[in-house]
Amino acid sequence: LIPATESSGGGDEGNDSGDEGGDTPVTPEPVEPVIVDGNYNVVIKYGDVYYAMTSTFDETNGCLAAVEVTLTDGTVTSGNPTDWIITNGDNGNVTLMAPDGKYLNRSSGGSNINVGTDADDWMLVKNEIGGTYTLQNTNTDSRYLAYNGTGFKAYAAAREDRIIELLLIPATESSGGGDTPVTPEPVEPV
């Protein structure tokens, strides 16, 4: 790859040596993070009930299990959700790591997600209305993290029975997670 350049003036005007003037590499603008790195509960509202994503794989339904939680004044006050460590990457995407050091990832093909040693990149977008977010997997075929009435999977599109609007609630001691988060190690996304 050849870096993008912008002319600094005088680069090609009879100067073949490139010592004077010439092209200067353009430094890409840093991507502004959508959210601050930290511990969060990934929560959705399904009907009148709130559910949080856990890091436990539900083999029967092929998804990450959900647990019912109670929100009080924007804080999870009951249930036993996983406190996910969300870390912003250099490319504007995020990774989600469970307290046991395993990452949220999606297997190729189908809608199954799980946790494992490989970190997938997820594009985090803050929605204009409602203070919600969407998470879109960028490693495979751009699937959205969604709740389907049973648990959390990755789908190509939202439907009435697939909720993709997520609440990212800062994890607190009162959230009931009880997991002691580990400090994330830098990881190269797959």
Salt bridges, closest charged atoms under 4 A:
ASP141 OD1 - ARG106 NH2 2.62
ASP141 OD1 - ARG143 NE 3.41
ASP161 OD2 - ARG159 NH2 2.95
